[in-house]
Amino acid sequence: MSPCPGCGLKSESNDQSLIDLYNASGYCWHLYGYLSAFTLSLRDHDFTHQLVVDAYAAQHSGPNVKPISTAFALVGLYFTFERGYTGKQVQQAHMFLGKKRIAWPHVVPPENQGALTVVNVLQGPELQRMEMIRKWGRSVGEMWKPEHGSVRKLVEIYLVYEIIFSEI
């Protein structure tokens, strides 16, 4: 059994091809693709897919993952759980930040890989999947608790102040 380097999910697959780029095992990446297809097919107003993207990216941060991927994921989780933003609003914040020339900090992922993984979301009944996605997202957000202050500061500097001053 090989563990996924990002979330620790164990599988019999020895596919190591995605580890360098996404800090994920092939099996875990496959499950993420399945869940992504499910959330994209919902076409829900809240755009739950964004939470899946952010939770997975934050849980699978690693040494070769681009710093912007981790930063965006942490910003997305912050907006979702601290500010109550919908996935659509988080996506708009990401688009706004993506236009900025920012030297994104490279943060070291916490030792704790989170209590839940993509497989926990997929194991339950489809009717409970949305609830499990939120639980997974919260779990991933909690593992990054030491970075919450940095994320809040980044949001204040690049989004809140920018929006206020652009309206003056």
N, C-alpha and C positions, 0 to 999 in steps of 0.2 A: 504494500500500500504506500503510495507516494502522496505526501501532503502538498496542497497548493501553497506556494510561498506567501501569498497575500492573506488568505483567510484560514488556512490550515485544513480545508476540506480534503479528506482522504479519498483516494480513488485507486483503482487498479491500473489506471492508465499511466504509462511512463512517458507520455508526450511532453517534452520539455521545450518545445518550439516557441511558446508564447511567454516563457518566464522572463526573458530579458526585456522585452518590449512592454509587457503589461503586468509583470509580476504575478502571473496567473498560470495555473496548469491548463492544459488543453481541455480537460474535462470541465473544470470550473468555468472556463471561457465559453464552452458550449452551453452550459446551463444558463449563463448570463445572456447569451444570444437567444435562447428559448424564451426567457423571461422578458427580454426586450421586445421580441416579436409579439408576445402577449400584450404588453402594455401599449405598444404602438397601435395594435389592432383595436384597442378600446376607443380611441378617438375621444377620450373624456375631456371635459371642459377644464379640469384641473391639471391635465397633462402629467399624470402620475409617472410616466416614463422618465421624466427628469429626475425624480427621486431615485429611481432604480440606477440611472447613470451615475448620479453623485454618490450613492451608497457604495456601489461597486468600485468606483474609482478611488474613493477614500479608503476602502478596506484593502485595496490592492496597490496602494502606493508603495514605492520601493526605490532602490538606488538608481535604477535606469529609467524610471518613469519621469516624464517631463514635469518640472515643478508647476507649470501652469495647470496640468491635469489635477494634481492634488489640491492646489489653491482653489480652483473652480469648484471641485467637489466639496471642500470644506465651506466655502462661501454658500454653496447650494444648500448644504445641510443646516447652516446657520440661519439662512433666510426661511427655510421650511419649518424648522422647529423652534427658533427663537422669535421669529417675526410673523409666522403664520402665512407665508407666501405660498401661492399655488406654484405648481411646476412651470406654468406659463410665465409667471412673474419672475421666477428664478432664471428661466431661459433668457428673458429680456435683460436681466442683470448681467448674465454671462456675456450676452452680445455687447452690452455697453462696456464691460470690462475688457472684452476682447479687442476693442478699438484703441485701448490705452497701451502706451509703450511702458511696460512695467517690468522691472527685473524681479520676477517672481522668486520668492525665497524657497530654497530647497529644505524641506522639513523632513526630519527622520520619523518614520512611522513608529507608533508606540509598540511596545512588546506585546501588549494585549491585542489579539486579532479580532475581538468582538465576540459576543455570545451567539450571534446568529450569522448565517451565511445565505447565499442565494439558494442553496438546497433546502434550507428551512422554509423559505417562501414557497418553493415549488412542491414540497411534500404534502402540504395541507390541501383541503378542498379548494377548488377554484373560487368559490363564493367567499372564502376567507382570505384570498390572496392580497387584496388591497390592504386589509388590516395587517397582514404579515409584512408587507412591503414597508409600512410605516414603523412597525416594531423593529425590523431589520435596520432601517435608516436611523432610528433612535439609538440602537445598539452601536452602530458604527460611529455616530456622533459622540456617544459617551466614551468610546475608546480614544477619541481625540480631545478629550476634555482639557488636557494641559495646553492645547493650542487655541482654545476658545477666545482668550483675550487678544491674541495676535490676529485672529480672523475678524473679530469685532473692530479692531483698530484699522485693519486693511479696508473693511467695508466703509468705515467712517471717512477715511482719507480719500478713497477713490470713488466712492459712490455718493454718500450723503453730502459731503462738502461740495463735490462737483455739481450735483443737482441744484443745491442751494445757490451757489455762485453763478451758475449758468442762467438762473432766473432773474438775477439782479440786473 
